[in-house]
Amino acid sequence: MGRCATFSCWSILFVTLFSLSHGAGDTLNQSQIIEDGQFLISTSGGFVLGFFSPANSGNRYLGIWLKSSNDTVLWVANRDKPLGHSAGVLCIDAGGNLVVTPGKANDTTIWSSGLPNQGSTAARLLDSGNLVLTSANDSSNLLWQSFDHPSDTLLAGMKLGPDYKTGTDRFLTAWRSPADPAPGNLVLKLSGRELPELLLWEGQRLKYRSGPWNGLRFSGIPEMKSYDMFNFTIKTTQDEMYYEFGTTKPNIYARLALNTSGVVQRLALSNWLSWNAFWSAPKDLCDDYATCGPYGVCDVNSSPVCDCLPGFTPTYPNEWYMRDGNGGCVRKKKLECTARGDGFLLVQQVKLPDTANSTVNISMSLAECRSLCLQNCSCTAYASANVTGGRSGCIMWWGNLTDIRKFVSNGQDLYLRLPASEIDSITRNSPERRTVAIFFSIAVVSALLLFGLCGYYCFWRKRKVTKVITVEGGARRFCSDTSMSREDPDIPLFNFEAIASATKDFSRDNIIGEGGFGIVYKGNLEDGQEVAVKRLSLHCVHGVDGFKNEVVLIARLQHRNLVRLLGCCIRGDEWMLVFEYMPNKSLDAFLFDDGRRHLLDWRKRSNIIMGVARGLLYLHQDSRLRIIHRDLKAGNILLDADMNPKISDFGTARIIGGDQMEVTMRVVGTRGYMSPEYAMDGVFSTKSDVFSFGVLTLEIISGRKNGWIPQTRSKLNLLAYVGIKRCMAWNLWKEDRCLELLDDKLPCPCPFSEVSRCIQVGLLCVQGFPDDRPAMQQVVLMLGNENSTLPHPKEPGFFSLRDPMAVESSTQHRQSWSANNLTVTKLEGR
C-alpha cells in the first residue's frame, strides 16, 4: 500500500495525468500528486515548487525557488535525504501529511511534514513563498508551513527565532556545499529573550554577533537606519520570540541568506532580475567576534584597529605592539567599589558589548540603572535597552566587556565604570578641555604663529629633513623622516643595526626577492620572529616616493588579506620596510612553476581568489581610505603558512575620493594586468583594479601567465590564448567550452560549477569598458553566492603593443616604455 491518500500514488496516476502536467496551479489536493518535472506555481507566478538538482549533483530534492531566478533555491524539504538519481513524487498521504517518495510505486517515505493524523488536507504555495498545509474544508486552519522550517534563507514575512509553545526553533543553516543542501556547521540564530540579537555560529565557535536590538535596529548594524526599502520587527511574547522583515516597495523580492562561505547577506531582486546586496556580515576585521579581546574596542577607521577602552591598558603589550589584540586590555587602576570612589565615563557611538553576562530591566530608567550598577562592584557598565522616543530600560554588565566596536554614527552610548580618579584624569586631558586652552593660546599669538607656520611650511616643502631620534642607552638609533611623520604613519621604527644583524648584513644568501624598488631579504629578529626586509634601491628614481606611500598607506590598513607592515627604518640613504614573513612566498612561485602548480588544488585556488577579492573590497570600500592598488598581480600576492593570500606592495597605490576616475601622466604597473584605459590613456579608478583582478583570476584557473605566447608571433595574451590549443578565451566562453581553460595540472576532482562561475566572474572583470565591470562588492557576492544569477560578459579589453619581444625584454630589465610613459615594475616572490 502506498503513502498517498488511502491508495497508492501509482493508482491515482491516471486521475492526475491531465490535471497536473508541467504546471499544477498553486494547490495540491489529497487526490493529486506532483511528479518530477511537474510544479506548483503561486497565484502571482512568483514562486515555484518542484524537484531540482544542485549544480554538479545528480541527487534530486524537493524545493521552492523564484520563477525569475530559478538557480536560487530558497527552501529544501529533504535536505538530509536526497532522492539519489530517482524521480521523486510529492503527495498527501492518508493521514493528511505531505510526503516525498522515490517513485509512484515506492511507498518509502523520504520526507514528511510529520504531523499526527489530520484527516483530509490540502497544500498550497502562497505568493509569499510559503508552502502551507491546511484542512481541506477550512483553509484558515493552518496545520503546517514551510516558513516554520527554514533552510538557508529568510524571506519577507518569515520568522526567525524560538517558538516557546511548541519547543522548536526557527534558524538558518548554510548548505554543506554548493552541491549539497544538507545542513552544514554554519548557523544563524536569534538568541536572548530579553535582549534579542543575531548570532552566527560556526560549530561551537561564535563567529559574528549583531549586537542587541535597541528598539530601532541591532546596535551592531547602524546601517539599518538607512534602509527605507525594508521594515524590521522584533517581538517577544510568552509564546515566541522572533525577528522578521518586510519590504515597502512593490515588485521587490528580498531575502536574508547564509551562504556556504559563512557570510550573511541581505539581498533584493528587482525588475532587472539581478540580486542586489544591501548588507553583509562579517564584512571586515571588526565584525569578527571579539577581535580586540576583553575591554578592547575595534575601529576599522583607525590603525591599528584595536584600542583599549579609556582607563585600560593592553594585557600583553608585546602582542598588542605586534597588532594581536586577542588578549584584550586590563584596568590601569582597580575599582574603589564605593559610591564616591567610582563613577561612569560615557563611551559614545559603539556596538554594545556581548550581552551573555548581562541583565536587563525594561521598566527601569537610566538614572535608576546607574544607581543600581554603582551599588554592586561586579557591575562594570550599563546602557539603555531601548533608544526609541528617548532612552529607557537598563542593561547592566557583570564582568568583562567583550566584542565592542566603534562606529562613526548611529552607535549607542555605553557608560563604563572606572575609578573616580581615573575619570578625572581622562576628562582633564579630554579634547574638549585641550581645545579651550589651545584656542586661548592661538588667540594670543595667532599672527605670529600664522606667519611662522607659513614660513616653516614653505621651507619644509623645499627640504625634507631627516632627523635622528636617539632611544634609551644611546647605542642604537632609530631614524624617521619628518615629512613622513607629519602624515602620521603610526608604525614602529626599527634600529638599523638590528635589521643588519637580522639579515646577516644583507647577505645575498638571505635574498628572497628583487623588485622595482629594491631587494627583499629574509631576516630573523633577536626574539626569533621571521621578517621580510624590503631595502630601497639607491638607483630607483621613484623609490623614495614609493617607500613613503607604502608606509603611509599600509600603516593605516588592517585586513586579513593585506600584508602586515611591522615597521620601517631610515638611516641616511638607507630606507627599509619590515613586513611579516610569508613562508610560501608569492603566488607566482606556485602558479607558473610546472613542478609546483599541482600543489594548488581547487579549494586552495578558490580561497586565494576569494581572499584577494575581499582584500580589494576592503581597499576600495571598507577601509578609512579609498585606495587603488594599481599593480595587482600574482607576484604581489603573498601566501602565508596556510596558503592564505595577502595583497602586498603598495608603492604605486593611490588614494582617491568617491568613485571618480583620475588621470596620471606616469603610468606604473605590470604588463598584462593593466586595464586598457589605464595603459593607453593613464585613466585609472577602482575598475582598473577590477580588471587586474579578472586577469589574476583567469591566471589562477588556467595556471598560465597573461603574457605573450613565445611559440607564436601573435600579439594576443591569456585573454585571447590558452595553452597549445591557441583558442581564444572569449570564444571558448561563447562556445560554452570555458572549462577548457582549466589548468591541466589541477588535481581532480573539481566542482565544475564553481570553476565555471569563477571563469565567468573573471571575464566580467576584464570587460573592455570600465562601466561594464562589476565593483568589488559585487564580485565578492558573485563568488560567495553560488545561487545568484550572473550577467553575461562582454568582449574582454586588451591592447596591442608594437613588439612583443621588446616588451618581454623591457620587463626583464625593468626599463620604461617611453612611447606612452609606461613604467613597468616586476617584483619577484618573497
N, C-alpha and C positions, 0 to 999 in steps of 0.2 A: 504494500500500500504506500502511495506517495505522501508527501508532506503538504501538498497544496489542496485546500478546502477539504472536502470529505472524499475526494477521489484524486488520482494521481495527475501530475502535470501532463503526462503523456495522453491521458484520456480526454483532456479538455483542449488538446492542441487544435483540433478541427473547429471547436467552438470559437476560438480566439484568433484563428488564422487571418480572418478578414478584418476583425476589429482592431488588431494590433499588427500593423505592418511595420514600416520603418518609424512611424510616429504614432503615439497612442494617446494623444491628448495629455491632460495633466493628472488623470485619476486611474488607479488600478483597483479593480473590484476583486471580490473573492473568486469569481469565476473566470478570471483572466490571468495571463502570465506575461512576463517580459523576457523574451529570449535575447541572447547575444546578437546584437545588430538592430534591436528594437529599442525605443526610448520613451520615457515620459518627458514631456516638454511643458513648462509652466505656461499659464494663460498668456502672459505678456510675450512669451517666446524667449525670455532672457536666460533661463536655466534649463539644463538638460540632465536627465538621469539615465544611465546606461552602463554597459560594460566597456572597459578600456584596458589597455596595456601600457605601462610606463615605457619610456624610451629605453631601448636595449634590454627589454624583458619580454618574454613570451607569456608571462603569467597574466591572468585575467582577474579584474577586480570590478566590483560594483561601485560607481562613484557619481558625483554631481559636479558639473562644470558649467562655465558660462558658454552659451552658444557662440558668442562673438570672440571668445578666447578659449578654444577647445583644448589647448595644451596646458591650461591652468586648472588643475583638478582641485576642487575646494573641499570635498568630503569623500571619504572612502569607508565603505561598510566593512568589508572583510580584510582589514589591514593585516591581520596576523595569519589569515588563512587564504592564500592565493588559490585560484582555481587550476593552477597549472596551465596546460595548453587546451583544456577542455572548454567548451562553450557553456556558460552558466545560464541559469534560469532564476528569475525573481518572481515570487508569487506569494499569496496569503494562504497559510495552512488552515487546517480545521479549527485550530484554537484561536484564529484571528491574528496570528503573528506574521510579520514579514519574514520570509526565509529565502536564502540563496542556496540552490542545489547545483551539483556539477552538470546536470542534464535533465531532460524531460523524463527519462525513465529511471533516474537515480534519485532515491529518497534520502541520500546522505546530506545532512544539514551542514553547510559550510559556515553560514552566519544566520542569526535570528535576532529579531527585536527583543526576544527574551521575556515576554510578558506571560502571566498566568492566563488561563483560558478566558478570552474576551468575547467569544461568540462571533457574530457577524461583524466584520470591519471593512474599511476601505482606506486606501492610501492615496495621498495627493501631494504633488510637488507644487509648492506655493511660489508666488512671484518674488518672495524674499530669499529663495534658495533653500527653504526648509522643507524637508520631507516629513509629512505628518501622517500618523495612523489614528483614525477616529472610528467611532461607532458607525456602522453602516446606516443606521436610522437617525443619527444625531451627529452632524458634522462638527458641532460645537463641543462635543465630548472628546477632548484630546486625550489619547491613551499613550502615545509615544511620539517623539520628534527627534530628527537628526540633530537639531540645534543643541540638544542636551548631551550629545556625544561628539564633540568637535574632533577634527583631525589636526591639521597644522594651520588652519585658517579660521579667523573670526570674521564673520560677515556683519553688516549693519543690522542691528536688532537682535543679535546673538549675544547671549550672556556668558561671561567668563567669571567663574567663582564657585564656591561651595553651595550646595543645596542641603541645609541642615535637616530639612524634613525627611528627605529620602536617604541622607547619609552619603550622597555622591558628590563628586567634584567635577567641574567643567574646566578643563585646561587644554592648552595647545601642546602637542608633541610633534617635533620635527620628524620628517621621514628619515628612515635609517640611511638611505642613499637616494639619489635621483631615480634609480631603477627599482627601489624597494620602499613602498609606503608604510612598512611596518614601523611601529613606534621606536624612535631612536632614544638616545640618552639626553636630548635637549628638551627641556620642559619649561613652558611659561605659565605661571600660576598667579592668581590674585590671592594674597595672604594678608592676615592681620585683621581680625574682625572689627577692632576699634580704630585701627589706623591702616586702612587698606592700601596696598601698594603691589605693583607688579614685580615679580621675582623671576629671573631667568636662571635656571639650574642646568648645569652640565654634570649629570650624575649626581654626586653628593656635594659638588662644588658650586657655590653661588657665583655666578658669572656676571650678573648685572642686576641693579636694583633701581626702580623708577623713583624712589622717594615716596613718602606717604601722601595720600590725597588730602588737599587742603581746602576743599570746597569748590575750587575753580579748576584745578589741574593737579597733576602729580608734581611734587616740589622739585623733582629732578628732571622735569621736562618743561622748561619755561616756554618753549615754542608753541605749546598747546594753546596759549593765549591768542596766537595769530591765525588759528585755523578757523576761518569763518565758514568753511565748507562743511565742517563737522560739528556735532554737538556730543558731549560726553556726559555719562551718568555713572555715578557710584551710589549704590543703595544697599543699606544693611537693615534687615528686618529679623524677626525671630525665626523665620523660616529659611532665609537665604541671604547671601551677600553676593553681589555681582557688579561687574563693570560691563558697560555696553556703549556703543556709539551709534550715531545716526548721521545721515547726510542732509544738508539743507538745500542742495541743488538738484534739479530734476535730471533724469537720464544719466546718473552717475552711479557706477558700481564701485564700492570701496571694500577693502579687506585689511585685516591685520594678520600678517603671515610670519611664521617662524620657519626659516629655511634650514637646509642641512648644514650650512656654514655657521649656525649659531647666531644669526642676525635676525632681529625682529624688525619688520618693515611695515609702514603704513602706506598703502598703495591705493590709487584710484584709477578707474578705467573710464576714459572719456569717449565722446563720439568718434574720436580719431582712432579708437581701437588700440590704444597703446597704454600700458600701465605706467603711471607717473608716480614717483616716490615723493612722499611728503616728509617722511621721517624714518630714521632707522637707529637702532641701538644694539650693541655698543658700537659707537662710531669713532671714538678716539680713546686715548690712554686714560682719560679721567672717567670714562664710562665703565672701565673695568673695575670690579668691586674691590674696594679698599686698596687702591693703588698706592696711597701715601700712608697707610697704616693708621694705628690709633692716634687721635689728636692731630692728624695731618690734614692739610687742605690741598686739593688738586685744582690747578688752574691752567687750562691749555693756552691761555694768553700770556703766561709767564714762562721764564726759563731760569732754572728748571721748573717743571710743572708742579713739583711738590714743595710745600711750605708748611711750617708749623703754625698752629693757632697762636694768637697772642698770649704771651706768658708761658710758652712751651719752647723746648729746645730738642733737637734730634736725639733719639735714644742711642743711635750708633753713628757718631759724627763721621767716621771714615766711610761707611757705606753711604751715608747721606751725601757726603762730598763727591762720591762717585755716582750720584744720582740714582741710588737704590733706596726708595722710600718705604719699603715694606716694613721696616722696623718701627716706623712712626716716631712719635715725639713723647717727651715726658715733661712734667711741670718743672719750671725753674725754682719755684718756691712751693712748699707744702701749704695746703689749706689750713686756715686757723680753726675752722669748724665752729665759729661763733657768729652771731648775727652782726656784730660790729667788725669782726676780723675778716669777713669775706664779703664779696659783692659780685656783681654781674657786669660783664662787658658785652656790649652789643656787637655782634658779628653779622654784617649785612650781606644780602644777595647770595645766599648759599643754598645748596641742596641739603636738607636736614639729615642728620646722622642716621645710621642704621637703628631702626626702632625695636630691634629684637630685645634690647634691655631697657625698655621704656614703659611708662604707664600713661594713660590718658584719662582726662576728666572733661567731658564736653561742656558741662554746665559751669565750670569754674572760669572766673575772669583771669586776665593776665596778671593783675596785681595780686590776686589770691594765689596764683601759680608761683609767683616769685617768693611770696612769704612762706608757702609750704615747702618749696625747694630749699630755702635758706635754713629751715629747721632741721634738715637731715643732711649730715655730712656726706652721705653717699650720693646725693643728688649733684650731678656735675653740670647740668644745663637744663634750660627749659625754653619752650617756644609756643606760639599759638597753634592750636589744632585746626582752626578754621579762619580763613582770611576774607571770607565774603561779608560785605557790609560792615567792615571794621574787623578787628581781631578778637576772637573769642576762643574758648576752650583752652586746655592746658595739656601740653606734653612735657613730661619730665624724664630725663635720662639718668640711669643709675649705673655708674661705671664708665668704661671707655667710650669715647665718641669716635665712630669709625665711618668711613666712606662719605666724607664731606667734600663737596665740590663748590667752587666759586663760579658765579655767573656775572655777566655784565649787567643784566637786568632781569626782572621777573623772578628773582630768587626770593628766599624767605629770610626773616630775621631769627637769629639764634642768640640766646642770652647765655653766655659762658661764665661759669663760676670760677673766680680767681681770688687770691688774697687781696685785700683792700690795698695793701702797699704796692702790689704789682699793678693794679688798675691805675693807681695814682701815677706810677712811673710811666705807664703806657700813654695815659691821657696827657701827661705833662709834655711828653715828646710827640704828641699827636700832630699830624699835618696841619690841623686847624690852628693850633697854638703857634706852630712854627710859621705859618703863613702870616699871622698878625705881626710877629716880630720881624720877619723878612720885609713885609710891606712897610713897616715903620722905618727900617733901615734904608730901604730903597727911596722912600720919600725924602730922606735927609740928604742922601748923596747921589740922587738919581742922575744929575747932569754929569758928575764926574765919572760915575760908572758907565754911563752911556758912551761917552767919548772913549773911555779906556777900553771897554769891551769891543767897540768898533775897530779901534786901532789894533788890539790884540788879534781880532778875527782876521783882519787883512794880513797881519804878519804870519799868523798860523796857516793861512791858506797858501802862502808862498813857501813856507818852510815847515815841513812836518818833522818836528824834532823828536828824536828818540831819547828817552830818558832811562836811566838805570835805577832800579829800585833795589836797595840792599835789605836783606832779611836778617833775622837773628843770627849772630855769630859772625857775620860779615865775610865768611869764607866763600859763600856761594852767592851768585847773583841771579835775579830774575830780570827779564827785560820786557818792556811793553812799549807800544807806540802811542804817543799822545793823541794823535788823530783817531786812532782806532778806539782807544779807551773812551773818548768822548762819545762814541757810538754805543757804549755800554755792552761790550761783548759778553761780560759776565761769565768768564771761564777761568780756570786756574792757570797760573803761569809756571812753567817748568824751568828748573835750573839747567843751564846749558851743559855743565859738566855731568849732570845726572843723565841727560839724554845721550851724550857722547859715550858714557860708560855703558848705558843700556844697549847701545848699538855696536859695542866694541870698536869705538872710534870710527863709526860709519864704515865698517868693514864691507868689502864687496861680497863677502860670504853672507852678509845679512840683507842684501838687496832682494826685495820680493816684487819689485815693480818699478817701471820707469815711465813717466808721462810728460805731457807738455809743460807742466810746471816744475818738474824736477824728479828726484829719485825717492822711492819709498823703501824704508828699512824696517826689518823686524827688530824689536827691542824687548829686553826684559828688565823691568824696573827693580829697584832694590827689594821691594816687597814681593817679588816674584810675578807680578802681573805682566802679561804679554801685551805689547802695544805695537802699533804701526806708526812710524815716524815719517812724515812727508817733508822732505827737505827742499826748499825752494832753489831752483836753478838760478845762478847769478847771471846767466845769459838769456833768461826768459824776459822778453820785453813786457809782457802783461802779468808777470808773476806776482809783483807786489800787490797790484790791484786785486788779482785773483785770490791771493792769500787773505787780504783783509775781507774780501767778500765772503770767503768761507767762514772766517772767524765770526763775523757779524751775523751771518745767516744761521749756521749750524748751532751756534750757542743758544739761539732762541727757539730752536726746533726740538721737539721731543716726540718721537713716534717709534714704534717697534720696528718699522720698516725703513728707518733712516739710520745711517751710520752715526755712532755717537762720538762727538768730539770731546776728548778728555782734557785738552789744554793746548797751549802754544808756548813757544819760546823764541825770543828775538835777542840776538847779540850782534851788534854791528850789521854786517851784511848777511848774517845767518838768520833765516826766517824758517821756522818749523812748526808744523801742526802735529799733534799727537792724538791718534784715534784708537778706539778699541780694535783689537786684533781679530781678524776674521780667518780662522784656521783653514777654511775651504777656499780662500782667495776669491776670485771673481767668477761670475757665471760663464764667461767665455772660455775659461780654463777647462770647463767640463763640456760646454755645448759644442765647441768647434774642435774638439780633440777626439779623433776616431777611436782612441783607446779608452776614453772615459765617458763618452756620451751614454753608453749603456747603463751607467750608474744613475742616470736621471730617469727614473720611471715616470709614468704619467702623473702619479699623485704628487711627486716632488715638483714636476714641471707645472702642474696646475696650481700648487701652493705658491710657487715663485711668481707666476702670472698674477694671482690674486694679491699677493703681498706687495708687489710693485704697484699695482693699481691702487691699493689702499694708501701706500706711501705718497703717490702722486695726488690722490684726492686730498690728503692732509695738506700738502703743499699748496694746492690750488684753492682750497676752500676752508679747511678746518683749522689751519694754523693762524696765529695772530698776524702773520704777514701773508700776502698772496704772492707766491713765488713760482716763477717759471724756471725750470732746471736748465733747459737749452742744450744739454749734452747727455741725454738719457740713451744708454747703450749697454750691451752685455758686459763690457769691460768695467762699467761703473755700477754694476750690481754685485755687491759682495755677499758672500754666503757664510753664515755662522756655522757652528759645530753641528747644528740640527738642520742645515741646509735652508734656513730661513733667509729670505732676501733682504738686503738693506741698501737703499739708494745712497751713493756716495758722490764725491767730487762736485762741490757747489761753487767752484772757482769762476764759472761763467754764468751762474744763475742771476736772475734779475727779479727785483721786487716791482710789482705793478699794483695799481689800484683798480678795483672793479674788474670788468670783463673786457676792457678795451684792448685794442691792438697797439703795438708800439713799433717804431721803425728804428733800425740801427744802421750805421754806416760800416760797422765792423761785425761781420757775421762770424760767429765762432761755433764750433760743433764738430761733428764727425760725419763724413760722407756716408750716404746710405740711410742715415737716421733722420736727416733734416727734412722738414716739410718743404714742398716746392716754393711756397710763398716766402719762406724764410731764406732758403738757399739762393733764390734768384733776386728777391726784392728787399731782403732784410726785414720783412714784416713778421713779427712774432707775437704770439699770445698763448694762452693755455692750450689752444688747439694745436700749437706746434709740438708741445709735449705729448699730446694725444696721438699725433702722427708717429712720433718716435716710439711710443708705447705699442702702437699697432705693428710697427716693423719688428720690435723686440718680441712680441707675441708670436708672430709668424716664424721668427728665427727659433724660438723655443720649441715650437711644434715641429718644425721641419728639420732642426738640427743643422741648418745651413746658414752661413753668414749672408747678409744682404749686401754683397759686394759683387764686383764684376766676375763673370764666369771666365776663367782663363782658357777653357777649351774652345771658346767661340769668340769671334770678333764683334759680336753684337754688343750694344751699349745698354742692354737692359739688365736689371738685377733681380733679387729674390721676389720682388713684387710682380715680376714677369716670368722668371725661370725658376725651376726647381729640379735640381739634380741632373742626371744624364737624360731624363725624359725631355728636357727642354720644352716643357709645357708651361704656358702662362698660368699663374695662379688665378688670375681673373677668369680665364677661360675654363679652368678646372671648376671654379665656383659656378659659372654659368651652365656648365655641362653636368652639374651635380656629381662631380668626381673630386670634391675638395679633399676627401680623406687620402688621396694620393700624395698630399703634402706631408703626410705623417712621416716622421723620421724612421728609416728602416732599422735603426739601431735601438728603437724604443722597445723595452721589454713588454711582452704581452701578458695578460690581456689588457685592453684599453677600453674604457667606456666611450664608445664612438659618438654617443650623443653629446658628451662633454667636449670631446675633441672638435666636433663639428661646430658646436656653439662658440668655442674659443676662436676657431678659424673665422667664423662669421663676425665676431666682435673685432678681431684683428683687421679684417677687411673694412669694417665700418670706420675704424680709426684712421685708416690710411687713404680715405677718400680724398679726391683732388681739392675740393672746395672746403675751407675751414668750417663754414656754417653747417655743412653736412655731417661733420664728425661729431660724435656724442661728447658731452662733458664727462669728466672722470667719475662724477657721481652716478651718471647713467651707466658707465662702463662697469663699475663695481656692482651695481644692481643687476645688470645683464649677466655678469659672470656668476653672481651668487644666487640668482633666482632661476632655477632650471625650468620653471613653468612659464616664464614670461615669453611673450612673442617678440622676436627681433625683426626690425625692418630689414629690407634687402639692401645690401651695399651697392653703391655706385662705383664707377671705374676708379681704380687707385690713382693717386697722384705720384708721378715720378718724372724726373727731368734728366736730360742727357747732357753729358759733358763732352768736350771735343775729343779727348783722347783717353780712353780708359786706362791704358798702360801708364800714361803720365800721371793720372790720378793715383794709381796704386803706388807709384814711386814717390809722389809727393807726400802720401800718407806715411810711408816708411821713414821718410826723413823729416817729417813734421814741418814741411815747408808750407807756404801760403800760396793760394791761387790769386794772383794779382788781377786776373780778369774780372773778378767780382768781389774783391776784397774779402775772400773767404779764408779764414784761418782754421786749419784743421788740427785738432788735438787727438792724440792716440795714447790712451792710458792702458797699460797692461794690468793683468791681475795682480792683486797684492794680498 
